[in-house]
Amino acid sequence: MSETLLVTNQDMPGLATIGECIEAIEHAYLEHGQGTARELPRRRIYHPREDPPDHYYWFNEMAGIVPGVRSMGLRVNSATVNVARKRGNARLGFPGAFSALVFLFDTETTELLAILQDFYINPIRVAATSAIVTKRLARDDSRVMGLFGSGTQALLQVQCHRAVTGIEEVRVYSTRPERREKVAAQLNELAGINAVAVDHPRDAVRGCDIVTTATSSNEPVFDGDWLEPGTHVNTMIGSDYFLPRRETDDKTVLKSDIIVVNSRESVRLDKQPELYPHLQRGTLNWDDVYEIGDLMVKRHIHGRSTSQQITYHNNNVGMGIQFAAMGRLLYEKAMERGVGTGVDSRFFMQYDDDLRAIRDTAFLADADAVEVN
């Protein structure tokens, strides 16, 4: 290898289909369930700034290996964050520019294949992860989705779910009427989808086969009492210790017959408020909480056993295997199409001859120059 490929967000649209992205994520979690893919828990640092006083330097990292595609993905973010109140709720903000990169390594050659910006990858890997769980837990006759949220993630959730289910109707709720109307209009442009904006959160739950939350809230967005037998629920707040956040209430959790998370370890490490308090009190047992990998290989869990069960996927944390899998897919597509910018890969590698030369010309030479008193 002579080049490492630099791939920008602008390079990525159109390289891979939604179906291909879902397949890549599915493969990563299958290997995770088989015990071959490896994962380091997400880690974050919040360092307070003196000016302005309510801002923090934020560093975020996650790493994972998917050996089936010879990939190790390291996702890192370097940013300024602050905690602001929006409509009465505390929200994590990202003022200013920030660095967000995925480093893609080949696990056999150890070479750095690519450095990819992560903004394009990030929302797709979240939505694709929700979709592969819905595919296995939602009822086969699911046709109506209730959707909370009005951003990019909400739109991608519908696109990814449409690829794996037979949904025909989407009921959109957002706290801002103009936003939910806009999202419904955008979704109506998708073939085979009838999207309507609803005025009350209850209307995005009752009568819905799949209920998906894609918000930035830090408190429950619907009442668990509204859930009907047979519903599949998706949430995707990846809360950490710094700012506890949740989208569902205790009733939703306790009504659920099957609970699946991306990572049990992150529930514990970040004391995530949707599940961790129940696990501490004993109203839930750790054996009641499965990982996606368990579902993929049917270890202790085979999906729903009746059409009346309420199933719940807490898309609770980003994982390095997601970036290893999608990074490899986009890297290979970029190489095929001649997209991206190649740079000399030798800058990122250290070779034996180079190291010997440094030793002989620098360290040993410096030692000879030292005067012994």
DOZA-731295 format. One record per residue (C-alpha): residue in one letter; y, x, z. Coordinates in pm, whole numbers, plus 50000, padded with zeros to 5 digits. Layout:
<rs>
AYXZ/...
</rs>
This chain:
<rs>
M500005000050000/S503475013149914/E505764983949998/T506444959950280/L507724926650151/L510884911250297/V510864873350253/T513934852550334/N514114815550418/Q515624810050074/D512584826549911/M510014803450069/P510614767449951/G508114758449682/L505734787349750/A503094765849923/T502374728749937/I502254708550259/G498504705650208/E498094743250185/C500144748450502/I498034723050690/E494854739950568/A496124774050688/I496934760551036/E493604742151047/H491744774450971/A493644793051246/Y492674767551511/L489084766451389/E488844803951445/H490554799751781/G487904774651881/Q485164798051759/G486564825651976/T487424849551693/A491174843451671/R493114859551956/E496354848652118/L498964862152361/P500794835052559/R504404828852458/R506864849152664/R510614844952703/I513414864152871/Y516694847852977/H519324873553073/P522654859453200/R525814870253022/E529024877153212/D531214862152941/P530974833252890/P529274827753225/D527074798453121/H525434817552834/Y522264838352826/Y520734864652604/W517374849952499/F514324868552370/N511244849252262/E507924863352141/M504454851452048/A501584870151887/G498184861251749/I495384873851527/V493474853351270/P490754877351151/G489464854250878/V492644861350680/R493024897050818/S496344887750978/M498234895351294/G501504876251332/L504254886051572/R507114861151592/V510274873051770/N513664856951833/S516814873251962/A519634848752034/T522374836352261/V521564803452434/N523454780152663/V522674748452853/A524984720252751/R524944683352839/K524614658952554/R524684621652620/G523984629752984/N520964652152921/A520744689852954/R520014705952617/L519374741852515/G521894752652255/F521924782652021/P525554791351951/G526204817751688/A523954837951461/F520534849351577/S517554870151464/A514274851851400/L511504871251230/V507754871051172/F506064904951139/L502814901750945/F500244929550986/D496914935150809/T494264937851080/E492044961150875/T494564985950736/T497054981151029/E499864981050771/L502964959250800/L502544936050502/A505724916050536/I508704906350746/L509514869550701/Q512454849850836/D511084821751052/F513414791851008/Y511464777650713/I508044784450866/N508824771451213/P509114733551166/I506244732050916/R503764749251147/V504694724451427/A504214693851207/A501024707551052/T499584713451400/S500284677251497/A498684665351174/I495384683851222/V494984667651565/T495964633051440/K493404636951163/R490684640151429/L491934616251698/A493774587251531/R491794556951416/D490684558551055/D492454525650984/S495834537851115/R498604525250888/V501784522951102/M503614552251258/G506354549251519/L508714578951494/F511244591051751/G513794615751618/S516104620551325/G515974657451240/T513964680351015/Q510924678951243/A510824641051225/L510804641750845/L508104668550834/Q505924649651081/V505784620550837/Q505084643150539/C502254661450717/H500744629650861/R500914612850525/A498784641450389/V495944635050638/T496124597650717/G496644564650538/I500014556450697/E502064531950491/E504824521350731/V507114542050952/R509344526951221/V512154551051303/Y514074551451629/S516924574951721/T519644570151979/R522234571351699/P522024541751461/E523514560551167/R520934588251202/R517904565351214/E519204546050912/K519594578650720/V516124591050808/A514574557750710/A516364559550375/Q515094595050317/L511524585350405/N511654555650167/E511954580849886/L508364592049956/A505834573849740/G503754548849934/I505944548550248/N507904518650376/A510304531450643/V512504509450859/A515044518251127/V514474499351453/D517074491451718/H514954495152032/P512474522752126/R509924496052212/D509734486951843/A508594522551757/V505644519051998/R504334483552000/G502224475851697/C502094512551595/D498804530551539/I500394565051572/V503434572451790/T505154605751728/T508094620251917/A510184647151750/T513294648751967/S515294673752170/S515154651752479/N514354664152828/E513304630152959/P510824603452841/V511884585552523/F509634554752567/D507824535252837/G504094541852854/D503504505152940/W504344497152579/L501344516652444/E498584494652304/P494844502352303/G493844524752013/T497174543051980/H497364580251910/V500424597652059/N501974630751948/T504674648752146/M506094683252076/I508384695852348/G507344731652425/S508954732552768/D509294764952963/Y510214773853321/F513934777653243/L514694742053137/P511894717053210/R511714691052934/R509464661952845/E509284633152597/T506644611152764/D506364595553109/D503584597053365/K502234563253253/T501594576652904/V499674606253040/L497584586053285/K496804558653030/S495434584252784/D491664586352752/I491764619652565/I494404646852616/V494664676752383/V497124705752405/N497674736752195/S497244759752495/R496144751952851/E497414786052959/S500974776852863/V500784744753066/R500074766553368/L502414795653295/D505434773753217/K504554746153465/Q505164721453184/P506354688553337/E504314663953132/L500944676653260/Y501284704153521/P502394681953816/H499364659353759/L497064689453751/Q498564702054077/R498284668254250/G494784661854123/T495634630353929/L494374650853632/N491714677853632/W491804708253408/D488514695853261/D490434664853143/V492664686352920/Y491234700552598/E492624725852350/I492844721051975/G490184747751934/D487784726752144/L488404697251915/M487944718151600/V484494731051699/K483574699351893/R483144717652222/H483024691352501/I485104668052280/H484154651351953/G487184629451895/R487624593251999/S484444574152082/T485934539052056/S488734522651862/Q490374511952189/Q490964546452337/I494504559852372/T494604596052259/Y497394620552333/H498294653852176/N500874674352360/N501994699652098/N503084720352394/V503754755552271/G504184777351966/M501294801251906/G501094834351725/I498034823051527/Q500224796951357/F502544824151227/A499664847351137/A498094820050924/M501214806150758/G502714840750722/R499664852550531/L499734821950306/L503404826150219/Y503084863850178/E500254860049927/K502114832849738/A505234854549728/M503264884049596/E501694862449324/R505084849949208/G507074881849249/V509274866749522/G510904887149797/T512194922649826/G509894952449859/V510854981950077/D509045014950128/S506255007450376/R506125043750492/F509145037150714/F506985013750924/M503905036050943/Q503025069051112/Y500515091750936/D498565121351077/D500215147150850/D503675134650946/L502865135851316/R501495171151294/A504635181951111/I506855167251382/R504795184551649/D504975218151476/T508615216951366/A510145199051662/F508205199051986/L506545233151951/A509695248551810/D511685235352105/A509115249752342/D509485284252188/A513235282552237/V513015275752609/E513965306052818/V511785312553119/N513825324153420/
</rs>
